[in-house]
Amino acid sequence: MPRYDSAWASEPFRVFFPLGIAAAVFGLLLWPLHYIGWWPIYPALQHPRLLIFGFGAAFLIGFLGTAWPRFLEAAPLNRVEILSLSAGWLLAQLSYAKASIAGGDLFSAITGCLLLVMLGSRVLRTGRSLPPPGFSLAFLSVAIGVGVLFAWCFRLHLRSPELDYLLRLFGYQGFLLLPILGVGSYLFPRFFQEDGKASRTVSARSRARFVWGTAIAIVASFFIEVYCSVRWGNAIRFLVVLSWAAVLLPALFRGRAPGTRPWALRMGLIMLCVAFLLRAIRPQETFAFEHLLFLGGFTQLILLVADRVIMGHYHDAAPSRKSSGWQWIVWLIVLTAATRATADLVPSTRISHHIYSAATLIVILAIWGGIQLRKPRSDSEEG
């Protein structure tokens, strides 16, 4: 479909990826600012909200807002829609920054509803079937996130410790894990596709069944973790993610990765699985290993998907095999995840390691941004 508006509107990643980076940097700076006395509020609630519903949500909005209309061959988002989403997102981040957590959750929920309406309306207008099942799962994940945010707004999490725990699993892990596995089922095999060679993939019907089966198993594992066993809930997620990779991404297990980005993808998925495995082995220390999950797994995979989206909108969509920038990103992420986990495993190191890990992750985001700034201009910009 032709672009009916400016590139920044019809390709929302141009707006929301930078916003997501800004939210992440601010959320990370809160720790060192607090420890040196410049930020009086202890950011235990602000930090995860800014990273999940600031950084994570911005990248999800940018990806779905760009890819969803293209798959439907529908009209891209326009200026009014992008400005509405941006305003809602910004109000949410400002509320989180002011420690108005309920207000931030409300604005985040409203922004999620707007996105769902915009994407859903394009399905109704075109009358076509939904995009690939992984993208539909990402759409559903936004709806789940909206439900969790409204539950927090109405203080439903205060009804019982179990409900509070369940909402945090859905809001923090599910909101990012389900879209990553859904979109990854379609996008990640392309990382290992070599020039002139057909990649081995399952049929569309089998992929759809496995994607939805994976999602159901992940959701079931949340309930098992809360109401039965932390150990078994995480063990199930470990096995589910491993099975997902074995079936939908078999190249992950075969030989040397054909480039730096496929290697980075492999490392990200390994850290994702290791995080769940360690949480299953040491359930009493799940919080420490959760940072291995968020930093080593979620953050790295989100940045890889965003990198792929940006490359797809430039002349040279095929990346070079080697990238020193991505090599630095991967090893610094490993260092950051280990440093942040140590802060919880060894309490005497908490303050220093909070500062080190926050500073290192900011450096990682700067490297990633530098990689994107070196890309050539797009067709729309040249035209």
Buried (B, 14 or more C-beta within 10 A) or exposed (E): EEBEBEBEBBBBBBBBBBBBBBBBBBBBBBBBBBBEEEBEEEBEEBBBBBBBBBBBBBBBBBBBBBBBBBBBEBBBBBEEBBEBBBBBBBBBBEBBBEBBBEBBBBBBBBBBBBBBEBBBEBBEEBEEEBBBBBBBBBBBBBBBBBBBBBBBBEEBBEEEEEBBBBBBBBBBBBBBBBBBBBBBBBBBBEBBBEEEEEEEBBEEEEBBEBBBBBBEBBBBBBBBBBEEBBBBBBBBBBBBBBBBBEBBBBBBEEEEBBBBBBBBBBBBBBBBBBBBBBBBEBBEBBEBBBBBBBBBBBBBBBBBBBBBBBBBBBEEEEBEEEBEBBBBBBEBBBBBBBBBBBBBBEEEBBBEBBBBBBBBBBEBBEBBBEBBEEBEEBEBEEE
